Amino acid sequence: MSIGVHLVEKKKNSNSLIELLFNVIIPVVILTKFSDPENLGVELGLYTALAFPIGYAIYEYSKQRTLNYLSVLGVISTLLTGGIALLELDNQWLAVKEALIPGLIATFVFVTGRLGKPILEKFLFMSGILEQDSLYKLLEEKRQLNAYKMVILRANLFLVYTFVFSSVMNYLLAKWIVVAPAGTEEFNEQLGYMMGISYPAIAIPTMIAMFAILFYIFKQIGKLTGRSFSELVEG
């Protein structure tokens, strides 16, 4: 069984297409096509566009009854975008906001690694991809526990670099694209264009990097334990 297939099975209740529709496609269409005076107008268009990702996050919480911290960050980011637009703040604040969320995640991931409790390892165990006791027992038998911990710390640092890349690119993209004053039709259109282009330009490379990090982890664990991926995930 490949890593990608197993991860898809673990997350079978999550519909990526619907997430993309509510968080990116619909808001982009509203901001770029329906924020002119002949349709929704600037403010109502912005309200309507921002309502979709916020509404979807609330729906997901009501359905799952669990707090997804990434969704919470997404809602906070969306609310900050709305606040910047409606208060007509300088565009510099939008660029800072765009860099803030991935920057905070990068800082959190880095700190957990420095404290010897890398969040990446916690994710592997909490998600059910790996069973901690079984893996640690196997690594101790092979006398490879310290080598494994070094692999995790290295992978955790790779994850930090991934979010730093996302933070820098978000900032540059916002500075490059959104140049119109907040509270104008042009601002909404540029904001929608930025949201649309940020997915293929930033989100997809970030996701690929994360899968590459997971591949690296399992490849190294396989070398340390002499077990295949399917043997590892089956405990």
C-alpha positions in Angstrom: 0.0 0.0 0.0 1.4 3.4 -0.9 1.6 6.4 1.5 -0.8 8.4 -0.6 -3.4 5.7 -0.8 -3.2 5.1 3.0 -3.6 8.8 3.8 -6.6 9.1 1.5 -8.2 6.2 3.3 -7.5 7.8 6.7 -9.2 10.9 5.5 -12.1 9.4 3.6 -14.7 11.5 5.4 -13.1 14.7 4.1 -14.2 15.9 0.7 -11.4 17.9 -0.8 -13.5 19.1 -3.8 -16.1 20.6 -1.5 -13.4 22.3 0.6 -11.9 23.7 -2.5 -15.3 24.9 -3.8 -16.3 26.7 -0.5 -12.9 28.0 0.4 -11.5 29.1 -2.9 -13.7 28.8 -6.0 -17.0 30.4 -4.9 -15.3 33.3 -3.0 -13.0 34.0 -6.0 -16.0 34.0 -8.4 -18.0 36.3 -6.2 -15.1 38.8 -5.6 -14.1 38.9 -9.3 -17.4 38.7 -11.0 -20.2 39.9 -8.7 -18.6 42.8 -6.6 -19.5 45.5 -9.1 -22.3 48.0 -8.5 -24.6 46.2 -11.0 -24.5 43.0 -8.9 -23.8 42.7 -5.2 -21.7 45.8 -4.7 -18.3 46.1 -3.0 -19.3 45.5 0.7 -22.1 42.9 0.1 -19.8 41.1 -2.4 -17.1 40.9 0.2 -19.4 39.8 3.0 -20.9 37.1 0.7 -17.5 35.8 -0.4 -16.2 35.6 3.1 -19.3 33.9 4.4 -18.6 30.7 2.4 -15.3 29.7 4.1 -16.6 30.7 7.5 -19.9 28.9 7.0 -18.1 25.8 5.8 -15.9 25.8 8.8 -18.9 26.1 11.1 -20.7 23.3 9.2 -17.6 21.0 9.5 -17.4 21.6 13.2 -21.1 20.9 13.7 -20.8 17.7 11.8 -17.5 16.4 13.2 -17.8 17.9 16.7 -14.1 18.3 16.8 -12.0 21.4 16.6 -9.7 21.5 13.5 -7.1 24.0 14.4 -6.2 24.6 10.8 -9.8 25.4 10.1 -9.8 27.8 13.0 -6.7 29.6 11.6 -8.5 29.7 8.3 -11.5 31.4 9.8 -9.3 33.9 11.7 -7.5 34.7 8.5 -10.8 35.2 6.7 -12.1 37.5 9.4 -8.9 39.5 9.3 -9.2 39.9 5.6 -12.7 41.2 6.0 -11.7 43.6 8.8 -8.8 45.0 6.7 -11.1 45.5 3.7 -14.1 47.0 5.7 -11.9 49.3 7.8 -10.1 50.3 4.6 -6.7 49.8 6.1 -3.5 50.1 4.1 -2.7 47.2 1.8 0.5 46.6 3.7 -1.7 45.0 6.5 -3.2 42.6 4.0 0.3 41.4 3.0 1.3 41.0 6.6 -1.9 39.1 7.4 -1.3 36.8 4.4 2.2 36.0 5.8 1.1 35.8 9.4 -0.8 32.4 9.5 1.9 30.2 7.9 4.5 32.2 9.7 2.9 31.4 13.1 2.6 27.7 12.1 6.3 27.7 11.1 7.2 29.2 14.5 5.1 26.7 16.4 6.5 23.7 14.5 10.1 25.1 15.1 9.5 25.6 18.8 8.1 22.1 19.3 11.1 20.7 17.6 13.5 22.7 19.8 11.6 21.5 22.9 12.1 17.9 21.8 8.4 17.3 21.2 8.1 17.8 17.4 4.5 18.3 16.3 5.1 16.3 13.2 5.6 13.1 15.2 2.5 13.9 17.3 0.5 14.2 14.0 1.8 10.7 12.8 0.6 9.1 16.1 -2.6 11.1 16.7 -3.8 10.6 13.1 -3.5 6.8 13.5 -0.9 6.5 10.7 1.5 4.9 13.1 1.1 3.2 16.5 3.6 4.7 18.9 4.2 1.8 21.3 4.6 -0.7 18.6 7.0 1.5 16.6 9.1 2.5 19.7 9.3 -1.2 20.7 10.5 -2.2 17.3 13.1 0.7 17.2 14.4 -0.3 20.6 14.8 -3.9 19.5 16.8 -2.6 16.5 18.7 -0.1 18.7 17.6 2.7 16.3 15.5 4.8 18.5 18.0 7.7 18.7 18.5 7.6 14.9 14.7 7.7 14.5 14.4 10.8 16.7 17.0 12.5 14.5 15.0 11.7 11.4 11.8 13.2 13.0 13.7 16.4 14.0 15.1 16.7 10.5 11.7 16.2 9.0 10.2 18.7 11.5 12.7 21.3 10.3 11.8 20.5 6.6 8.2 21.3 7.6 9.3 24.6 9.1 11.0 25.5 5.8 7.8 24.6 4.0 5.7 27.0 6.0 8.4 29.7 5.8 8.2 29.4 2.0 4.4 29.7 2.2 4.6 32.8 4.4 7.1 34.6 2.2 5.2 33.7 -1.0 1.9 34.8 0.5 3.4 38.2 1.4 5.0 38.7 -2.0 1.8 37.7 -3.8 -0.3 40.1 -1.8 2.1 43.0 -2.4 2.3 42.2 -6.1 -1.4 41.7 -6.8 -3.5 43.7 -4.4 -2.6 47.3 -5.0 -6.0 49.0 -5.1 -7.3 50.8 -2.0 -9.4 48.7 0.4 -13.1 49.1 0.1 -13.1 49.5 -3.7 -14.4 47.2 -6.4 -10.9 46.9 -7.7 -9.7 45.7 -4.3 -12.3 42.9 -4.3 -11.3 41.8 -7.8 -7.6 41.8 -6.9 -8.3 40.0 -3.7 -10.3 37.3 -5.6 -7.5 37.0 -8.2 -4.9 36.6 -5.4 -7.0 33.9 -3.7 -7.3 32.1 -7.0 -3.7 32.2 -7.9 -2.4 31.4 -4.4 -3.8 27.9 -4.6 -1.8 26.6 -7.6 1.2 28.9 -6.8 1.5 28.2 -3.0 -1.0 25.7 -1.6 -0.3 22.9 -4.1 3.6 23.1 -3.8 3.1 23.2 0.0 1.0 20.0 -0.1 3.5 18.3 -2.4 6.3 19.3 0.1 4.3 17.8 2.9 3.8 14.5 1.1 7.6 14.5 0.3 8.3 14.9 4.0 6.0 12.0 4.9 7.7 9.9 2.2 11.1 10.8 3.6 10.0 9.8 7.1 8.6 6.4 6.1 11.6 5.7 3.9 14.0 6.3 6.8 11.9 4.4 9.2 11.8 1.5 6.8 15.6 1.6 6.6 15.9 1.7 10.4 13.4 -1.1 11.1 13.7 -3.3 8.0 9.9 -3.1 7.6 7.8 -2.0 4.6 5.2 0.8 4.8 2.3 -1.6 5.0 3.9 -3.5 7.8 4.6 -0.3 9.7 1.0 1.0 9.5 -0.4 -2.4 10.4 1.7 -2.3 13.6 
